Amino acid sequence: MSWTIVAAVLLATAGLLVLGALACRLWLDVRALAREVDAASRALAAAATELAGEPLRVPEAVAQAAGHQS
């Protein structure tokens, strides 16, 4: 077997491993960003409800998320 074929296969494998690692890192960052956007949108909805004069009902999960960020 020619050494150029072996080198090409090794380079392709290394490239796929790097792309896989970057994809996993991107997925983790997007998941964290989605959680923060969700918490911000819930806080915004709660503030809008409070401004509208209705009683504020904060679900337990939102209260925990707000306490966790502080």
Order of alpha helices (4+ residues) and beta strands (2+ residues): alpha-alpha
